Amino acid sequence: MPFLAYVGVFLLWPTGIVVFDAFKNPAGQFTLSGLSALGNDQVRGYFIGSFKLALISSVIGAVLGAILAYAVATGNPDGAVRRLYLSASGVLAQFGGVTLAFAFLVLIGPVGLAFHASWYYSFPWGITVIYAYFQIPLMVLVFLPAIDGLKIQWREASENLGSSAWQYWRYIGGPLLLPAFLGALLLLFANALSAFATIQAWENQIAYTVPQQIQTSLSSEVGLSNINYADALALGMVIMVAIVMTGYALLQRRAARWLR
């Protein structure tokens, strides 16, 4: 009950307010004009920018994180290396926001200590490199249990029947891990889709994504402030995240049936 109360107050209630206000205009009257704004070219550009950034960073994070997770899983399960990687991944997966953007700015920004990367402020590649810093360790955390779930007996039975390593991964290991991999990919996608502080600290003058435009609509001092427009954008984000997380839950349920 305390947990449900917490979720209700800090998740369901704010979400309900956003959905309710998305159907109102600045005068408080109910209208669909705010939602119709979601169809114009400029708003579509913000959603495309969010989708592009989330897709690229999640694919890079999922592939590299899966490789790292497999390398960790093949080592000593009680060894220091595994404990070190898991501890570091737990910390780095939560290391985002202003601090991370500033660290990259100091390292490879216009006055970087290491060098100046000309692509640092290019969208989406500059911010994708920063996002990969927390996407990869997050993938390690969520995908490692699936790799650990592969039973050694399956590999031994496959080898006893004369199959090669490629055939094992092609017909046994790969299909078993695919739902877990896709589920983790969707989780990374949702993580990047809703991220705000990191990209806002990276570029606070130009809005490339929906969260940035929501912030502009809430706090602009040059006549762009419109809280109902921000609510409509937020409603679009809620719908996108809900679709992604539903797919994640379905894939995780399917993976759990095999990897018990």
C-alpha positions as CSV (number, residue, x, y, z in Angstrom):
1,M,0.0,0.0,0.0
2,P,2.8,2.6,0.7
3,F,4.3,1.8,-2.6
4,L,1.0,2.1,-4.5
5,A,0.4,5.4,-2.7
6,Y,3.9,6.6,-3.8
7,V,3.2,5.6,-7.4
8,G,-0.2,7.2,-7.3
9,V,1.1,10.5,-6.0
10,F,4.3,10.9,-8.0
11,L,3.4,9.0,-11.2
12,L,-0.3,8.5,-11.9
13,W,-1.5,11.8,-10.6
14,P,1.0,14.0,-12.5
15,T,0.3,11.9,-15.6
16,G,-3.4,12.4,-15.2
17,I,-2.9,16.2,-14.9
18,V,-0.8,16.2,-18.1
19,V,-3.4,14.3,-20.0
20,F,-6.3,16.4,-18.7
21,D,-4.5,19.7,-19.4
22,A,-3.5,18.6,-22.9
23,F,-7.2,19.0,-23.9
24,K,-7.4,22.6,-22.6
25,N,-6.3,26.0,-24.0
26,P,-4.6,28.8,-22.1
27,A,-8.0,30.2,-21.2
28,G,-8.9,26.9,-19.5
29,Q,-11.5,25.8,-22.1
30,F,-11.5,22.3,-23.4
31,T,-10.3,22.1,-27.0
32,L,-8.5,19.8,-29.4
33,S,-6.3,22.6,-30.8
34,G,-3.4,21.6,-28.6
35,L,-3.5,18.0,-29.9
36,S,-3.8,19.2,-33.5
37,A,-0.4,21.0,-32.9
38,L,1.2,17.6,-32.7
39,G,0.6,17.2,-36.4
40,N,2.5,20.2,-37.7
41,D,5.9,19.9,-39.3
42,Q,7.9,21.6,-36.4
43,V,6.5,19.3,-33.7
44,R,7.0,16.3,-35.9
45,G,10.6,17.4,-36.2
46,Y,11.0,17.3,-32.4
47,F,9.5,13.8,-32.2
48,I,11.7,12.6,-35.1
49,G,14.7,14.1,-33.3
50,S,13.8,12.2,-30.1
51,F,13.2,9.0,-32.0
52,K,16.5,9.3,-34.0
53,L,18.5,9.9,-30.9
54,A,16.8,7.2,-28.9
55,L,17.2,4.6,-31.7
56,I,20.9,5.3,-32.5
57,S,22.0,5.5,-28.8
58,S,20.0,2.4,-27.8
59,V,21.3,0.3,-30.7
60,I,24.9,1.2,-30.0
61,G,24.4,0.7,-26.3
62,A,22.6,-2.6,-26.8
63,V,25.2,-4.1,-29.1
64,L,28.3,-3.0,-27.2
65,G,26.7,-3.7,-23.8
66,A,25.7,-7.2,-24.9
67,I,29.2,-8.0,-26.0
68,L,30.6,-6.7,-22.7
69,A,27.9,-8.6,-20.7
70,Y,28.9,-11.8,-22.5
71,A,32.6,-11.2,-21.8
72,V,31.7,-10.7,-18.1
73,A,29.5,-13.8,-18.0
74,T,32.2,-16.1,-19.4
75,G,34.5,-15.2,-16.6
76,N,34.6,-16.4,-13.0
77,P,31.1,-15.9,-11.5
78,D,32.6,-15.1,-8.1
79,G,35.7,-13.3,-9.4
80,A,36.8,-9.8,-8.7
81,V,36.4,-8.8,-12.4
82,R,32.7,-9.6,-12.5
83,R,32.1,-7.7,-9.2
84,L,34.1,-4.8,-10.5
85,Y,32.2,-4.6,-13.8
86,L,28.8,-4.9,-12.1
87,S,29.6,-2.3,-9.5
88,A,30.9,0.1,-12.1
89,S,27.9,-0.5,-14.4
90,G,25.5,0.2,-11.5
91,V,27.2,3.5,-10.9
92,L,27.7,4.6,-14.6
93,A,24.2,3.6,-15.6
94,Q,23.0,6.4,-13.2
95,F,25.7,8.9,-14.1
96,G,24.0,11.3,-16.4
97,G,22.7,14.8,-16.5
98,V,24.7,18.0,-16.2
99,T,27.7,16.3,-14.7
100,L,28.2,13.9,-17.6
101,A,27.6,16.6,-20.3
102,F,30.1,18.9,-18.5
103,A,32.7,16.1,-18.3
104,F,32.5,15.5,-22.0
105,L,32.6,19.2,-22.7
106,V,35.8,19.6,-20.7
107,L,37.3,16.5,-22.4
108,I,36.5,16.9,-26.1
109,G,34.5,20.2,-26.3
110,P,35.6,23.4,-28.0
111,V,38.2,23.9,-25.3
112,G,38.7,20.2,-24.5
113,L,41.7,19.1,-22.4
114,A,42.3,16.0,-24.6
115,F,41.3,17.4,-28.1
116,H,38.6,19.3,-29.8
117,A,36.1,17.1,-31.5
118,S,34.5,19.0,-34.4
119,W,31.4,16.7,-34.2
120,Y,30.8,17.4,-30.5
121,Y,27.9,19.7,-31.2
122,S,26.5,17.8,-34.2
123,F,23.1,16.2,-33.8
124,P,22.6,13.3,-33.2
125,W,26.2,12.0,-33.1
126,G,27.7,14.3,-30.6
127,I,25.0,13.7,-28.0
128,T,24.9,10.0,-28.9
129,V,28.5,9.5,-27.7
130,I,27.5,11.0,-24.4
131,Y,24.4,8.9,-24.1
132,A,26.4,5.7,-24.8
133,Y,28.3,6.4,-21.6
134,F,25.2,5.4,-19.6
135,Q,23.4,3.2,-22.1
136,I,26.2,0.6,-22.3
137,P,26.4,-0.1,-18.6
138,L,22.6,-0.2,-18.3
139,M,22.6,-2.9,-21.0
140,V,25.2,-4.9,-19.1
141,L,23.0,-4.8,-16.0
142,V,19.7,-5.8,-17.7
143,F,21.2,-8.3,-20.2
144,L,23.7,-10.2,-18.0
145,P,21.0,-12.2,-16.2
146,A,19.7,-13.5,-19.5
147,I,23.2,-14.7,-20.5
148,D,23.6,-16.3,-17.1
149,G,20.3,-18.1,-17.7
150,L,21.8,-20.1,-20.6
151,K,22.3,-23.5,-19.1
152,I,25.7,-25.2,-19.7
153,Q,23.9,-28.4,-20.4
154,W,22.4,-26.9,-23.6
155,R,25.9,-26.2,-24.9
156,E,27.2,-29.6,-24.0
157,A,24.2,-31.4,-25.6
158,S,24.7,-29.3,-28.7
159,E,28.4,-30.2,-28.9
160,N,27.7,-33.9,-28.2
161,L,25.3,-33.9,-31.2
162,G,28.1,-32.6,-33.4
163,S,27.1,-29.0,-33.8
164,S,29.6,-26.2,-34.2
165,A,29.7,-23.0,-32.1
166,W,28.0,-21.1,-34.9
167,Q,25.2,-23.7,-35.1
168,Y,24.7,-23.5,-31.3
169,W,24.3,-19.7,-31.4
170,R,22.3,-19.8,-34.6
171,Y,19.7,-22.3,-33.5
172,I,19.8,-22.4,-29.7
173,G,21.6,-19.6,-27.9
174,G,20.6,-16.8,-30.3
175,P,16.9,-17.5,-30.4
176,L,16.8,-17.9,-26.6
177,L,18.5,-14.6,-26.0
178,L,16.7,-12.7,-28.7
179,P,13.6,-11.7,-26.7
180,A,15.8,-10.6,-23.8
181,F,18.0,-8.6,-26.1
182,L,15.1,-6.9,-27.8
183,G,13.5,-6.2,-24.5
184,A,16.7,-4.6,-23.2
185,L,16.9,-2.6,-26.4
186,L,13.4,-1.2,-25.9
187,L,14.3,-0.3,-22.3
188,L,17.4,1.6,-23.5
189,F,15.2,3.3,-26.1
190,A,12.8,4.5,-23.5
191,N,15.6,5.6,-21.3
192,A,17.1,7.8,-24.0
193,L,13.7,8.9,-25.2
194,S,12.8,10.5,-21.8
195,A,16.3,11.8,-20.9
196,F,16.4,15.6,-20.6
197,A,19.1,16.9,-18.3
198,T,22.0,15.6,-20.3
199,I,21.0,16.9,-23.7
200,Q,19.8,20.2,-22.2
201,A,23.2,20.7,-20.6
202,W,24.8,19.7,-23.9
203,E,22.8,22.3,-26.0
204,N,20.4,24.7,-24.3
205,Q,19.8,27.1,-27.2
206,I,18.4,24.8,-29.8
207,A,15.6,22.3,-29.1
208,Y,16.3,19.0,-30.9
209,T,14.0,16.7,-28.9
210,V,10.6,16.8,-27.4
211,P,11.8,17.1,-23.7
212,Q,13.8,20.2,-24.7
213,Q,10.8,21.8,-26.4
214,I,8.6,21.0,-23.4
215,Q,11.1,22.9,-21.3
216,T,11.1,25.8,-23.7
217,S,7.3,25.9,-23.6
218,L,7.3,26.0,-19.8
219,S,9.9,28.6,-19.2
220,S,10.4,30.7,-22.3
221,E,10.8,34.4,-21.7
222,V,10.4,35.5,-25.3
223,G,6.7,34.8,-25.8
224,L,7.0,31.1,-26.5
225,S,5.6,30.0,-23.1
226,N,2.5,27.8,-23.4
227,I,1.8,25.3,-20.7
228,N,-1.0,23.6,-22.6
229,Y,1.2,23.1,-25.6
230,A,3.8,21.6,-23.3
231,D,1.1,19.2,-21.9
232,A,0.2,18.1,-25.5
233,L,3.9,17.4,-26.2
234,A,4.1,15.5,-22.9
235,L,1.1,13.5,-23.8
236,G,2.7,12.4,-27.0
237,M,5.8,11.3,-25.0
238,V,3.6,9.4,-22.6
239,I,2.0,7.5,-25.4
240,M,5.4,6.7,-27.0
241,V,6.9,5.5,-23.7
242,A,3.8,3.5,-22.9
243,I,4.0,1.7,-26.3
244,V,7.7,1.0,-25.8
245,M,7.4,-0.3,-22.3
246,T,4.5,-2.5,-23.2
247,G,6.7,-4.2,-25.8
248,Y,9.4,-4.5,-23.2
249,A,7.1,-6.2,-20.7
250,L,5.9,-8.7,-23.3
251,L,9.4,-9.5,-24.5
252,Q,10.6,-9.9,-20.9
253,R,7.7,-12.3,-20.2
254,R,8.6,-14.4,-23.2
255,A,12.3,-14.5,-22.2
256,A,11.5,-15.5,-18.7
257,R,9.7,-18.6,-19.9
258,W,12.9,-20.0,-21.4
259,L,15.6,-18.6,-19.0
260,R,14.4,-20.0,-15.6
